Amino acid sequence: MQETRTIAVPEGLGGERLDVVLSRLFGFSRAFAQEIIEGGGALLSGKAGQKSDRVNAGVILDVTFEPKKAPRVEPVIIESMAILYDDDDVVVVDKPPGLAAHPAPSWDGPSVLGALAGAGYRISTSGPPERQGIVHRLDVGTSGVMAVAKSEVAYSVLKKAFKAREVHKIYHALVQGHPDPSGGTIDAPIGRHPSSSWKFAVVTGGRA
């Protein structure tokens, strides 16, 4: 059943993008906020808004949306996800593309936590049930090494290490074709791909 909420945009959000306003006012993820806007569910003074619209304080915002079901960990067998290391406190996996780190309202596909549950691993830490053990994330379309905490001690230590940027990360990108020139800087706005829920692309209104 759809819900409709009407609110005057507060002073503190004046000048922000419409998708940011929805996210902060209602606790939506940015992806869900953009989904609502693209479906015509966000009206500014009666007119459909665009996600990159800058919203004035005091304007009347009407939002109509279909509430998302609470995300939950669904056990699933993912043979392509290899276990690289495992002990009483942490399990380290090689995450393949197409797998989210954890369940989310904006994602209905498989997750690392679901794959671990399907393989018989028990993750028991604080935090929301659908994010237990998650101390860092990789995008759905990104493959690579992920560490998942299995104990409360490991969860606390690893969260602090990632927050303090004490973890050394290396990213590799695959480029199709032969760039010319072979070196340089790409400065373009990046946003969600218009036809894919987990890809990103250079799009108008993206983050520069």
N, C-alpha and C positions, 0 to 999 in steps of 0.2 A: 504494500500500500504506500502510495506517495505521501510525502510530507511537504508542507509549505511553511516557510518561516519568513517573517517580515521584520526588518530592523533598520534603524537609521545608523549609517556608518559613523562610528565614534571618531572624535578628533584625532586620537592616536593612530588611526589607520588612514587618515586623509593623505592622498598622494600615492598610495600603494597600488600595485596592480590588482585587478579584480580577483585573480586566482589566489593571490596572497591574502587578500581580505577574507575570502571564503574559508581558506585554510585556518586562519587565526581566529576568526569569529566562531566557527562551528567545529573546529578540531578535525577537519577533513585533511586527508593527504593531498599534496599538490596535484597528484595524478587524478584523484577523484574530483577535486575542485574543477580541474580543466575538463573532465568528462561531463560534469554538470553544465558548465558554461557552453561547451561545444554542442550540447543537446538543447540549448535554448532555455535552460532552467534557471538562469540568473538574470533578473531584470533590474535595471537601474532607472528609477523613476518611470517604470512601465515599459522600458525599451530593452531588448536583449543586448547584453554586453558581450565584449570579447575579452579573452583571458588577459591580454596585454593592456586593456583600458586602465587608465589611472583614475581612481575613484575619489571624488571629493567628499570631505567630511560632511555629514548631515544628509546626504542623499539617501533616499529610501531604497533599500535593497530587498527584493523578493526572491527567495530561493526555493525551487521545487525540485525534489530529488527522491529517488527510491533508496531507502536505507540499506546499507550493505550488511550482510550477515556477519556476525563476529567471526574473525578468522580463527581457524583451529588447525592443529597439526594432524595431517592425514598420512598415515604410514603408506609408503610406496617403495617399490623395488626399483632402484636406479643402478643398473649394472655398470654404467659408464662412470660412476662416481667412485674413485679409488680411495681407500683408507691409507694415508701415508704414515700416520703415527697414532698410537693409542695407549693411554695409561689410565690410572684411576682419576686423574684430574682434567685431562684434555684429550680431544680427538681431533686430528688434523686430516682434512680431506682435500682431494683434487677435484674441485667443483667444475663440472662441464657447463657449457653454455646452455641456456634454456631452463636453468634451475635457479629459483629465487633463494635467497639466504633463509627466509622464513615466510610463513603465510602472511598475507596482507589483504585488506579489502579490495585493493586495485589489481590483485593478481589471483587468478584461479587455477594456475598451473602447479606443478610439483615444487618442492622446496628441499633445501639441505636438511632441515630438521625432520621433514617427512621421510626423506631417504634414510636418515640415521635411525628413525623409529622403525622403519621397515626392515632395517638390518639388525634390529634387536638392541640398539644402544639406548641407554636410559640417561636422559639429560635432566638434572635436578638442580636448578639454581633459582635465584630470585628474578623478578621481572615478570612481565605479562606471560601467560602460558604459551602463547604462540611465538614468543621470542626468547624463551629460556635458553641460556647458554650462548647466545649470540653476543659477541664482543666486537665484531666488525662485520662488514658486508661487502659483497661484490655484486655488481649489477647482474640482472638476469642474463644478459647477453655476453657477460665476461666470464672466461674460464680462469682458474687459478687456485692457489692454495688458500684455504680457510681454516682457521682454528676455532673450535667450538668448546666452550668450557663445560665440563661434566660435574664439577664440584663448586661450592660457593667460594672457596678460597681462590681457585683458579679464575672464576668469574670476576672477582674483585680485583685481583692482581692484573689480569689482562685488560680489563676495562680501563684501569688507571694508566697502564702502559700505552694503550692506543690513544687515550685522551691527551697524554703528555707527549705524544709523537716520538716515543722511544723505540717504536717498531720500525725497522728499515724495510721499505717496500720497493719492489722493482716491477714496473709495468712494461709489457711488450705490445706493440701494435702491429697488425698486419696491414700492409698497404697494397692495394690492387693496382697493377700497371707500373709505369716508370715515371715517378715525379720529376718534373723539370721546372725549376732547378731541384737538385737532389737535397738541398737543405734550405731552411727558412722557418718562418713563423706563420701559422694559420690563425688569423684573427677574424672569427665569424661567430654569429649568435647560434648557440646550440640549444636545442629543445627536443621534446619527444617527437618521434617519427609520426607523421600524420596517419599512417596506416598500420602501425605496429605498436602494441602495448608495451614492448620492452626494448625497442631500439631508439637510438637518438640520431639526430641529423641536424644539418644547418637549416634553420627555419626562421622565418620572420617572427619577431617577438621573442626569440630565444634569449638565453643568457650570453652576453658577450664575454 
